[in-house]
């Protein structure tokens, strides 16, 4: 699946979760999935906990987070 196809799985709407990025059609925030991966949850564990999402949704969340960080400016102090 291409990057842009994955990123279409993420949506932002001010009426859903205060505009935070979520998995399309859900109220599941991208940040929650990224955090679960950071804490060592496997894809299978995440999918078991949230059976309404797919492996592609998790990949989309990680890609989204990477893209956001890529645009971040770093300042030295």
N, CA, C and O atoms as a printed pandas DataFrame, in Angstrom:
     atom_number atom_name residue_name chain_id  residue_number  x_coord  y_coord  z_coord
0              1         N          UNK        A               1    0.855   -1.178    0.000
1              2        CA          UNK        A               1    0.000    0.000    0.000
2              3         C          UNK        A               1    0.897    1.235    0.000
3              4         O          UNK        A               1    1.879    1.291    0.740
4              5         N          UNK        A               2    0.567    2.205   -0.813
5              6        CA          UNK        A               2    1.357    3.417   -0.934
6              7         C          UNK        A               2    1.106    4.347    0.255
7              8         O          UNK        A               2    0.066    4.283    0.910
8              9         N          UNK        A               3    2.091    5.213    0.511
9             10        CA          UNK        A               3    2.005    6.135    1.645
10            11         C          UNK        A               3    0.713    6.943    1.637
11            12         O          UNK        A               3    0.035    7.041    2.660
12            13         N          UNK        A               4    0.373    7.513    0.507
13            14        CA          UNK        A               4   -0.809    8.370    0.448
14            15         C          UNK        A               4   -2.094    7.582    0.702
15            16         O          UNK        A               4   -3.043    8.112    1.280
16            17         N          UNK        A               5   -2.127    6.329    0.275
17            18        CA          UNK        A               5   -3.288    5.484    0.556
18            19         C          UNK        A               5   -3.399    5.218    2.054
19            20         O          UNK        A               5   -4.493    5.235    2.618
20            21         N          UNK        A               6   -2.253    4.971    2.692
21            22        CA          UNK        A               6   -2.259    4.760    4.140
22            23         C          UNK        A               6   -2.739    6.011    4.856
23            24         O          UNK        A               6   -3.571    5.932    5.760
24            25         N          UNK        A               7   -2.224    7.155    4.461
25            26        CA          UNK        A               7   -2.559    8.397    5.156
26            27         C          UNK        A               7   -4.029    8.778    4.998
27            28         O          UNK        A               7   -4.549    9.551    5.803
28            29         N          UNK        A               8   -4.700    8.260    3.992
29            30        CA          UNK        A               8   -6.133    8.518    3.832
30            31         C          UNK        A               8   -6.951    7.845    4.928
31            32         O          UNK        A               8   -8.130    8.150    5.106
32            33         N          UNK        A               9   -6.323    6.930    5.659
33            34        CA          UNK        A               9   -7.002    6.235    6.747
34            35         C          UNK        A               9   -7.089    7.111    8.003
35            36         O          UNK        A               9   -7.778    6.767    8.963
36            37         N          UNK        A              10   -6.380    8.244    7.983
37            38        CA          UNK        A              10   -6.352    9.168    9.110
38            39         C          UNK        A              10   -7.230   10.366    8.771
39            40         O          UNK        A              10   -7.163   10.901    7.664
40            41         N          UNK        A              11   -8.053   10.782    9.729
41            42        CA          UNK        A              11   -8.870   11.968    9.490
42            43         C          UNK        A              11   -8.802   12.909   10.687
43            44         O          UNK        A              11   -8.547   12.498   11.819
44            45         N          UNK        A              12   -9.037   14.179   10.399
45            46        CA          UNK        A              12   -9.126   15.196   11.436
46            47         C          UNK        A              12  -10.406   15.976   11.211
47            48         O          UNK        A              12  -10.668   16.470   10.114
48            49         N          UNK        A              13  -11.191   16.079   12.257
49            50        CA          UNK        A              13  -12.465   16.786   12.194
50            51         C          UNK        A              13  -12.655   17.441   13.558
51            52         O          UNK        A              13  -12.585   16.768   14.586
52            53         N          UNK        A              14  -12.891   18.726   13.571
53            54        CA          UNK        A              14  -13.041   19.432   14.845
54            55         C          UNK        A              14  -14.196   18.888   15.677
55            56         O          UNK        A              14  -14.248   19.128   16.883
56            57         N          UNK        A              15  -15.120   18.162   15.060
57            58        CA          UNK        A              15  -16.259   17.580   15.775
58            59         C          UNK        A              15  -15.931   16.211   16.390
59            60         O          UNK        A              15  -16.733   15.650   17.137
60            61         N          UNK        A              16  -14.751   15.686   16.068
61            62        CA          UNK        A              16  -14.352   14.363   16.581
62            63         C          UNK        A              16  -13.059   14.514   17.385
63            64         O          UNK        A              16  -12.037   14.941   16.849
64            65         N          UNK        A              17  -13.109   14.169   18.646
65            66        CA          UNK        A              17  -11.928   14.192   19.531
66            67         C          UNK        A              17  -11.190   15.534   19.482
67            68         O          UNK        A              17   -9.960   15.579   19.496
68            69         N          UNK        A              18  -11.958   16.617   19.423
69            70        CA          UNK        A              18  -11.399   17.976   19.437
70            71         C          UNK        A              18  -10.440   18.237   18.285
71            72         O          UNK        A              18   -9.553   19.082   18.400
72            73         N          UNK        A              19  -10.607   17.523   17.180
73            74        CA          UNK        A              19   -9.777   17.745   16.006
74            75         C          UNK        A              19   -8.477   16.956   15.984
75            76         O          UNK        A              19   -7.661   17.134   15.079
76            77         N          UNK        A              20   -8.275   16.086   16.969
77            78        CA          UNK        A              20   -7.072   15.249   16.952
78            79         C          UNK        A              20   -7.172   14.255   15.795
79            80         O          UNK        A              20   -8.272   13.842   15.430
80            81         N          UNK        A              21   -6.039   13.870   15.220
81            82        CA          UNK        A              21   -6.085   12.853   14.164
82            83         C          UNK        A              21   -6.543   11.508   14.724
83            84         O          UNK        A              21   -6.056   11.049   15.757
84            85         N          UNK        A              22   -7.489   10.890   14.018
85            86        CA          UNK        A              22   -8.051    9.602   14.432
86            87         C          UNK        A              22   -8.091    8.667   13.231
87            88         O          UNK        A              22   -7.945    9.094   12.086
88            89         N          UNK        A              23   -8.291    7.383   13.513
89            90        CA          UNK        A              23   -8.510    6.422   12.445
90            91         C          UNK        A              23   -9.864    6.734   11.829
91            92         O          UNK        A              23  -10.858    6.880   12.540
92            93         N          UNK        A              24   -9.903    6.835   10.511
93            94        CA          UNK        A              24  -11.115    7.215    9.791
94            95         C          UNK        A              24  -12.304    6.363   10.214
95            96         O          UNK        A              24  -12.220    5.137   10.282
96            97         N          UNK        A              25  -13.414    7.041   10.497
97            98        CA          UNK        A              25  -14.639    6.345   10.867
98            99         C          UNK        A              25  -14.695    5.897   12.313
99           100         O          UNK        A              25  -15.631    5.204   12.712
100          101         N          UNK        A              26  -13.699    6.286   13.110
101          102        CA          UNK        A              26  -13.660    5.909   14.524
102          103         C          UNK        A              26  -13.356    7.149   15.361
103          104         O          UNK        A              26  -13.185    8.249   14.835
104          105         N          UNK        A              27  -13.293    6.950   16.640
105          106        CA          UNK        A              27  -12.851    7.992   17.563
106          107         C          UNK        A              27  -11.528    7.574   18.209
107          108         O          UNK        A              27  -11.169    8.069   19.277
108          109         N          UNK        A              28  -10.818    6.674   17.565
109          110        CA          UNK        A              28   -9.562    6.154   18.097
110          111         C          UNK        A              28   -8.405    7.050   17.655
111          112         O          UNK        A              28   -8.071    7.095   16.471
112          113         N          UNK        A              29   -7.792    7.767   18.608
113          114        CA          UNK        A              29   -6.714    8.695   18.254
114          115         C          UNK        A              29   -5.445    7.994   17.785
115          116         O          UNK        A              29   -5.057    6.945   18.299
116          117         N          UNK        A              30   -4.821    8.603   16.802
117          118        CA          UNK        A              30   -3.536    8.127   16.286
118          119         C          UNK        A              30   -2.519    8.048   17.418
119          120         O          UNK        A              30   -1.761    7.082   17.507
120          121         N          UNK        A              31   -2.501    9.052   18.277
121          122        CA          UNK        A              31   -1.512    9.094   19.353
122          123         C          UNK        A              31   -1.606    7.867   20.263
123          124         O          UNK        A              31   -0.587    7.396   20.768
124          125         N          UNK        A              32   -2.806    7.351   20.475
125          126        CA          UNK        A              32   -2.979    6.173   21.323
126          127         C          UNK        A              32   -2.319    4.949   20.695
127          128         O          UNK        A              32   -1.657    4.173   21.383
128          129         N          UNK        A              33   -2.499    4.782   19.400
129          130        CA          UNK        A              33   -1.886    3.636   18.719
130          131         C          UNK        A              33   -0.366    3.748   18.710
131          132         O          UNK        A              33    0.333    2.758   18.928
132          133         N          UNK        A              34    0.145    4.942   18.461
133          134        CA          UNK        A              34    1.598    5.148   18.458
134          135         C          UNK        A              34    2.158    4.865   19.852
135          136         O          UNK        A              34    3.214    4.247   19.988
136          137         N          UNK        A              35    1.455    5.313   20.871
137          138        CA          UNK        A              35    1.892    5.071   22.244
138          139         C          UNK        A              35    1.908    3.573   22.566
139          140         O          UNK        A              35    2.838    3.086   23.209
140          141         N          UNK        A              36    0.891    2.854   22.123
141          142        CA          UNK        A              36    0.853    1.405   22.370
142          143         C          UNK        A              36    2.055    0.711   21.738
143          144         O          UNK        A              36    2.660   -0.169   22.350
144          145         N          UNK        A              37    2.400    1.106   20.512
145          146        CA          UNK        A              37    3.578    0.537   19.852
146          147         C          UNK        A              37    4.835    0.878   20.661
147          148         O          UNK        A              37    5.707    0.031   20.849
148          149         N          UNK        A              38    4.918    2.119   21.133
149          150        CA          UNK        A              38    6.080    2.547   21.923
150          151         C          UNK        A              38    6.228    1.728   23.203
151          152         O          UNK        A              38    7.345    1.473   23.653
152          153         N          UNK        A              39    5.113    1.318   23.785
153          154        CA          UNK        A              39    5.150    0.523   25.008
154          155         C          UNK        A              39    5.340   -0.971   24.748
155          156         O          UNK        A              39    5.328   -1.783   25.673
156          157         N          UNK        A              40    5.516   -1.318   23.473
157          158        CA          UNK        A              40    5.853   -2.698   23.155
158          159         C          UNK        A              40    4.686   -3.594   22.765
159          160         O          UNK        A              40    4.869   -4.800   22.601
160          161         N          UNK        A              41    3.508   -3.039   22.616
161          162        CA          UNK        A              41    2.372   -3.855   22.161
162          163         C          UNK        A              41    2.645   -4.327   20.730
163          164         O          UNK        A              41    3.138   -3.564   19.900
164          165         N          UNK        A              42    2.327   -5.564   20.461
165          166        CA          UNK        A              42    2.458   -6.070   19.102
166          167         C          UNK        A              42    1.221   -5.666   18.302
167          168         O          UNK        A              42    0.202   -5.275   18.871
168          169         N          UNK        A              43    1.323   -5.764   16.988
169          170        CA          UNK        A              43    0.162   -5.465   16.148
170          171         C          UNK        A              43   -0.998   -6.375   16.527
171          172         O          UNK        A              43   -2.143   -5.929   16.592
172          173         N          UNK        A              44   -0.709   -7.636   16.774
173          174        CA          UNK        A              44   -1.762   -8.583   17.120
174          175         C          UNK        A              44   -2.457   -8.190   18.427
175          176         O          UNK        A              44   -3.677   -8.309   18.539
176          177         N          UNK        A              45   -1.689   -7.726   19.406
177          178        CA          UNK        A              45   -2.285   -7.304   20.675
178          179         C          UNK        A              45   -3.180   -6.078   20.477
179          180         O          UNK        A              45   -4.268   -5.994   21.048
180          181         N          UNK        A              46   -2.714   -5.141   19.672
181          182        CA          UNK        A              46   -3.504   -3.931   19.404
182          183         C          UNK        A              46   -4.786   -4.302   18.661
183          184         O          UNK        A              46   -5.865   -3.810   18.993
184          185         N          UNK        A              47   -4.669   -5.163   17.663
185          186        CA          UNK        A              47   -5.844   -5.567   16.889
186          187         C          UNK        A              47   -6.851   -6.330   17.748
187          188         O          UNK        A              47   -8.060   -6.223   17.539
188          189         N          UNK        A              48   -6.356   -7.090   18.705
189          190        CA          UNK        A              48   -7.252   -7.810   19.614
190          191         C          UNK        A              48   -7.988   -6.825   20.522
191          192         O          UNK        A              48   -9.172   -6.999   20.812
192          193         N          UNK        A              49   -7.274   -5.793   20.966
193          194        CA          UNK        A              49   -7.866   -4.786   21.852
194          195         C          UNK        A              49   -8.848   -3.874   21.107
195          196         O          UNK        A              49   -9.836   -3.412   21.676
196          197         N          UNK        A              50   -8.557   -3.625   19.829
197          198        CA          UNK        A              50   -9.390   -2.746   19.002
198          199         C          UNK        A              50   -9.761   -3.494   17.714
199          200         O          UNK        A              50   -9.193   -3.211   16.659
200          201         N          UNK        A              51  -10.688   -4.430   17.784
201          202        CA          UNK        A              51  -10.997   -5.284   16.628
202          203         C          UNK        A              51  -11.624   -4.550   15.443
203          204         O          UNK        A              51  -11.785   -5.133   14.371
204          205         N          UNK        A              52  -11.973   -3.294   15.623
205          206        CA          UNK        A              52  -12.592   -2.512   14.542
206          207         C          UNK        A              52  -11.560   -1.793   13.672
207          208         O          UNK        A              52  -11.931   -1.067   12.748
208          209         N          UNK        A              53  -10.269   -1.986   13.957
209          210        CA          UNK        A              53   -9.223   -1.398   13.104
210          211         C          UNK        A              53   -8.456   -2.511   12.401
211          212         O          UNK        A              53   -8.651   -3.694   12.679
212          213         N          UNK        A              54   -7.579   -2.109   11.485
213          214        CA          UNK        A              54   -6.786   -3.076   10.718
214          215         C          UNK        A              54   -5.295   -2.805   10.918
215          216         O          UNK        A              54   -4.901   -1.781   11.475
216          217         N          UNK        A              55   -4.493   -3.732   10.457
217          218        CA          UNK        A              55   -3.045   -3.556   10.500
218          219         C          UNK        A              55   -2.643   -2.304    9.714
219          220         O          UNK        A              55   -1.712   -1.600   10.103
220          221         N          UNK        A              56   -3.333   -2.032    8.627
221          222        CA          UNK        A              56   -3.044   -0.848    7.824
222          223         C          UNK        A              56   -3.326    0.430    8.609
223          224         O          UNK        A              56   -2.641    1.434    8.415
224          225         N          UNK        A              57   -4.318    0.408    9.488
225          226        CA          UNK        A              57   -4.612    1.571   10.321
226          227         C          UNK        A              57   -3.449    1.860   11.274
227          228         O          UNK        A              57   -3.101    3.018   11.503
228          229         N          UNK        A              58   -2.859    0.815   11.819
229          230        CA          UNK        A              58   -1.707    0.987   12.718
230          231         C          UNK        A              58   -0.527    1.536   11.927
231          232         O          UNK        A              58    0.145    2.465   12.376
232          233         N          UNK        A              59   -0.275    0.969   10.760
233          234        CA          UNK        A              59    0.813    1.464    9.909
234          235         C          UNK        A              59    0.574    2.921    9.525
235          236         O          UNK        A              59    1.508    3.723    9.506
236          237         N          UNK        A              60   -0.676    3.261    9.219
237          238        CA          UNK        A              60   -1.019    4.633    8.863
238          239         C          UNK        A              60   -0.733    5.575   10.029
239          240         O          UNK        A              60   -0.249    6.689    9.825
240          241         N          UNK        A              61   -1.026    5.135   11.237
241          242        CA          UNK        A              61   -0.762    5.957   12.425
242          243         C          UNK        A              61    0.729    6.228   12.598
243          244         O          UNK        A              61    1.139    7.350   12.897
244          245         N          UNK        A              62    1.524    5.192   12.409
245          246        CA          UNK        A              62    2.973    5.361   12.535
246          247         C          UNK        A              62    3.527    6.258   11.437
247          248         O          UNK        A              62    4.396    7.092   11.690
248          249         N          UNK        A              63    3.027    6.089   10.226
249          250        CA          UNK        A              63    3.460    6.930    9.118
250          251         C          UNK        A              63    3.056    8.374    9.358
251          252         O          UNK        A              63    3.840    9.290    9.109
252          253         N          UNK        A              64    1.837    8.584    9.840
253          254        CA          UNK        A              64    1.363    9.938   10.138
254          255         C          UNK        A              64    2.285   10.593   11.171
255          256         O          UNK        A              64    2.705   11.736   10.989
256          257         N          UNK        A              65    2.595    9.881   12.239
257          258        CA          UNK        A              65    3.472   10.416   13.287
258          259         C          UNK        A              65    4.853   10.764   12.719
259          260         O          UNK        A              65    5.427   11.797   13.062
260          261         N          UNK        A              66    5.373    9.907   11.861
261          262        CA          UNK        A              66    6.672   10.167   11.246
262          263         C          UNK        A              66    6.626   11.425   10.383
263          264         O          UNK        A              66    7.558   12.230   10.398
264          265         N          UNK        A              67    5.549   11.590    9.638
265          266        CA          UNK        A              67    5.413   12.771    8.772
266          267         C          UNK        A              67    5.299   14.051    9.592
267          268         O          UNK        A              67    5.862   15.080    9.220
268          269         N          UNK        A              68    4.580   13.990   10.693
269          270        CA          UNK        A              68    4.450   15.161   11.561
270          271         C          UNK        A              68    5.807   15.530   12.138
271          272         O          UNK        A              68    6.172   16.706   12.155
272          273         N          UNK        A              69    6.552   14.552   12.607
273          274        CA          UNK        A              69    7.879   14.820   13.161
274          275         C          UNK        A              69    8.844   15.321   12.100
275          276         O          UNK        A              69    9.735   16.116   12.399
276          277         N          UNK        A              70    8.679   14.869   10.878
277          278        CA          UNK        A              70    9.541   15.293    9.789
278          279         C          UNK        A              70    9.411   16.797    9.533
279          280         O          UNK        A              70   10.370   17.439    9.104
280          281         N          UNK        A              71    8.238   17.354    9.791
281          282        CA          UNK        A              71    8.001   18.784    9.574
282          283         C          UNK        A              71    8.406   19.637   10.763
283          284         O          UNK        A              71    8.402   20.866   10.681
284          285         N          UNK        A              72    8.752   18.995   11.862
285          286        CA          UNK        A              72    9.099   19.723   13.087
286          287         C          UNK        A              72   10.449   20.416   12.931
287          288         O          UNK        A              72   11.398   19.847   12.392
288          289         N          UNK        A              73   10.515   21.640   13.406
289          290        CA          UNK        A              73   11.774   22.373   13.366
290          291         C          UNK        A              73   12.507   22.161   14.685
291          292         O          UNK        A              73   11.897   22.140   15.754
292          293         N          UNK        A              74   13.816   22.004   14.593
293          294        CA          UNK        A              74   14.634   21.781   15.773
294          295         C          UNK        A              74   15.459   23.045   16.016
295          296         O          UNK        A              74   16.108   23.560   15.105
296          297         N          UNK        A              75   15.427   23.526   17.231
297          298        CA          UNK        A              75   16.190   24.699   17.622
298          299         C          UNK        A              75   17.215   24.294   18.660
299          300         O          UNK        A              75   16.911   23.538   19.583
300          301         N          UNK        A              76   18.434   24.799   18.508
301          302        CA          UNK        A              76   19.435   24.522   19.538
302          303         C          UNK        A              76   19.463   25.690   20.522
303          304         O          UNK        A              76   19.275   26.852   20.164
304          305         N          UNK        A              77   19.703   25.329   21.753
305          306        CA          UNK        A              77   19.701   26.325   22.818
306          307         C          UNK        A              77   21.098   26.585   23.294
307          308         O          UNK        A              77   21.302   27.400   24.194
